[in-house]
Amino acid sequence: MIRFILARLLKAAVILMAILVLNFFLIHAAPGDPAAVMAGEAGATDEQFIADLRARFGLDQPLSTQLWLYIKGAAQLDLGYSYRQNMPVAQLILDRLPATLLLTLTAFVISIVLGVVAGVLAASRQGGWGDTLISAVAMIFYATPLFWIALMASLLFSVVLGWLPGFGYETIGANYTGLVRGLDIARHLILPATTLGLFFTAIYMRMTRASMLEVSRLDFVKTARAKGLRPGVIQRRHILRNALLPVITLAGLQAGQIVGGAVLTETVFAWPGIGRLMFDAINQRDYNVLLGVFFVSAAMVLLFNLITDILYVVVDPRIRIRS
């Protein structure tokens, strides 16, 4: 296991470096630069002023030199400096990362739990009205744009009913501490996490349902029924356990998509995470912040994939890990 983890970490480092280089060239290929944007906001059209800004940001250096300096810094976990925010990018991301992790992990748990439970219920009622109803509701959430669900949820539960706060990470100016602050953050988390989680619930529901129906037709399940085992035991220990493997694979692959979906969710609900930070950085042409967010997001996806491979052994001990 240790050898496997070390080998995967080495591969992840190579992949992460390749992603960093690719994102660097893609971002610098986009029109405009921070100096031009800041000069436009300041109402300055002087070429010398723009040239001074470019020299200050290091944009006057050759692209190869900029890339080398950035890779050298990233290898030391130095993601550069944000001149728009006047602080190191690493510190800026670390300040926002807990909010994003809280949102995405909560949404991930919601989507997995609801998706698997709904898939099991739909598979056990194959062809019935329960199966049709669950599948229809799940597909409605999947087919509806995420931002629209977020807006409607905020309008209904915050504006109309007044049950939940509609935006923010916590109540501004309340100065709560301890358990009271935790409960306040949890109330603010309900709407964005549920909105983001429901979108992915439909995917896991469909995968769980299809996988369970496929496993239920295999010979070892027929043998278990012939032995007289209770239906609940067969469903839980024989069918569901084997049907979860493709669900885990899909969950590992889509873990990064939840971070991407958090951009819209954080923008609608004014959630102070790295998704909203990335959205602001795009408008401001803040290259270092964009590269830093991409770097952290890619690292999170690679970490989730490693955890997925380890979970294979937990779910099915017959699988042997190889590096």
N, C-alpha and C positions, 0 to 999 in steps of 0.2 A: 504493500500500500504506500509506504514512504517513497519507494523508488518510483512508483507510478505518479505520485503527486509532484515529486521533483522534476520528472520528465515533462509532465504537463505544464508546470510553471515555466520551464525553459522554453517550450514551444509557445506558450502564451506571451512570453517576453518578445520573441521574434515577431509574432503576429501583431503585437501591440506596436512595435516599432514600425512595421510596414503600414499599419493603419495611420500612424502619426505622420509618416512621410506622404502618404496619399492625401490625407486631409490638408496637409500644409500646401501642397500644390493646387488642390481644388479651391481652397479659400483664396489663395493669392491669384488664381485665374479669374476670380470674380471682378467685375468692374468696380472702380472706386477704391479708396483706401482711407484709413482713419484720419490722415492729415487733411484730405480734401473735405471729409465730412465735418471735422471740427472747424475748419476754416469757413465752410458754408454756414455753420451754426453761429459763428462769431461775426458773420457778415463781412469777412475779409476776403478780398480777391487778389491781394498782393502776392505775386509769385515768390518773393523772398520769404514771406511769412509761411507759405506752404512748404517751401524748401527747408526752412528751419524746423518745422514740425516733422517733416520726413526724416531729417537728420536726427531729431530727438527720439523718434520711434525706431530708428535703425532701418527705415525703409529705403534709404538711399544706398544701402549696401547691395552687392550682387545677391541674387536669390539663393545661390549655392551657399554663400556665407551666412545668410539668415537661417537657412535650413540647418547648417552645421551647428550654429550657436544654439538653436532651439533644441536639437537632438541632444547636444551636450548637456544643456540645462535639464531637459526632461529625464535623462539618465540619472541625474542627481535629485529628481523630484522638484526641480525648480521650473515652474511653468511660465515664467516670465512675469511682466508687470503690466497691470492695466492702467493706462494713462487716463482713461475715462473715469475709473473709479478711484484712482490714486492709491492703489494698494496692490500687493502681490496677488497674482491670479490664484495661487495655491491657497492662500488665506481666504480669498473671496469665495472659492469653491467649498472649502472646509466649513465656512459659515453657513452656506446654503445646503450642503450635502445632507445633514441630518433630516431636514424637512422633506427632501426628496426621497430619502430612504424610508422614512416613516410612511409617506404617501404610497410609494410603489410597493413596498413589502406588504402593507395592509391590503392594498388592492389585489396584489398577487394571491394572498391567502384567501381573500373573499372569492376571487374568481375560481381558484382551485377547489375550495370546499363546496361552493354552490354548484360548480360545473360537474364535479364528480357525483355529488348527491343527486342532482337532477338527471345526470346520465344513467345512474343506477336505477332510479325510479322509472325513467322512460324505458330502459331495457327490460325491466321486470313487467312492464305493461305494454309490451310490443303490440302495435296494431290497435290498441284501445284508445279511449278518449283521453286518458291521462298522458299517454305517449304523444298524442297529437297536440294537446294543450301545452305541454312542456316544450316541445320542439318549436311550436309557433311563437311562444313568448320569448324563447331564447333567440330565435332568428330576428324578431323585431328589434331587440337590443343590438344585435350584431349589424343589422342593415341600417339602423338609424345613425347618422353622423354623431360622433362623440361630443362635439362642441354643442350640438343642439340639445342632446340629453342633459349636458351640464347646465345649459341656460334654463331649460324647462324645470329641472330639479331645483335650481336656485330660486326660480320664480315661484314654484309651488310651495316648497317646504320652508323657504325663508320669508318671502314677501307676502304670500297669501295666507299660509297657515301660521307662520311665525314660530315654527317648532325648532328650527336649527339656524345657526348663523350662516349667512350666505357667502362670506368671503373672509380672507385673512387666516392667519395661523393661530392667533389667540386674540382675546378681547383687548383692544388698544386702550392703554391707560388704566387698566384694572389692577396691574401690579400683583397678580396672584402669585403665590409661591406654594411649593410642595404638592400635596395631593390635589388641592383645589386647582392649581395651574395645569396639572396633568389632565384632570377632568375637563377643563376648559378647552385644552388642545384637542382632546378626544371628540368633543362636540363639534369643533370646527373641522375635524378630519372626516366625519361621517359622510357628508355630501360628496366631497371630491374623491375619496377612496371608493365609495360605492359606485359612483358614476364611472370611474375608470375601470373598476373590477367587473361591472356588468357587461362591458363590451367584450371582454375575454371569456366570460362565463359561457357564452354560447359555443365558443370553439371547444372548450374542454367538455361541455355537455355532449356535443356531437361525437367527439372522439371517444369518450367513455362509453357512450351508447353503442357505437359501431364496434368497438373493441370487445365489449362484453358479449354482444350477440355473436361475434366470431368465435370467441373462446368457448361459449356455451355449446357449440356444435362439435367440439373436439372430443376425441375418444376418452381422455382421462376424466372428463366431466360425466360422460355417459356411464363410465365405470363407477364413479362416485355415486351416481343415482342408483345404479344396480345394486350397490352395497347397502342401500337403504339409509344413506346419510340424510339428515334434515335439510330441507331446501335452503334455510338460512345459512347453514354451515357451508353448503356447496357454493352459495352465492358469494359469501364473504371470503372463504379460505381458498377456494379453487378458481372461481371465475374472476372475481374482482382483483385478486392479487396478481394474476397473470395479465389482466386487462389494463393494469395501471402502467405497465412499462412504456407503451407508446404515448400515454398521457404525460409521463415524466419527461420523455424525449421532447415532446412538443412544448412543454412548460419551460424546459431549459432553453430551447431555441427562441421562445417568445418573451423571455425575461427582459431582453433588451428592448423589445417593442413596447413594453409597459413604460420604460423610461422615455421613449419617444412620445407615447401618448400622454405622458405627464406634462409635456410642453403645452398642449391645449388646455388640459385640466388646470394646471397651475395658473395659466393666463386668465381663464374664466373666473376662477375662485380666488385670484390674487394670492396664491400660495407661494411663499418666498423660497422656492427651491431652485435647483440648477436649470430646470426646464425654462422657467421664466427668465432666469439669468441669461440663458442662451438666446432666447427671443429678443431680449433687449440688446444683447451683443451683436446680433445680426443687423438690427436697425442702425447701430452705432459703428459698424465695421470694426468692432473691437476684436482683432485677429487673435490676440493672445488668450482672451477669455474663451472664444470659440474653440480654439485648439485645446485648451485646458478641459473644457466640458466634454469634447469628443474623446479626449484621452481617458478621462475618468469613466465615461459611459462605456467605452470599449473594454476597460479593465473590469467593470462590473459584469458585462456580458460574459467575458472569459471566465470570471470567477463562478458565475452561475452555471456555466457549462461544466466546470470541474465538479461542482457540487452535484450536478445531475448525474455524472458518471459514478460518483461515489454512492448516490442513492440507489443506483441499479443493484448494487450488492445487498443493500439493506432490504429492498423490496423482494429480490429474488437471489438467495444465496447461491444458486446454481451457477450464476454468472461469475467468471473469474476475471479479475482486473489484470490487464497487461499494459505495460508502458508503450 
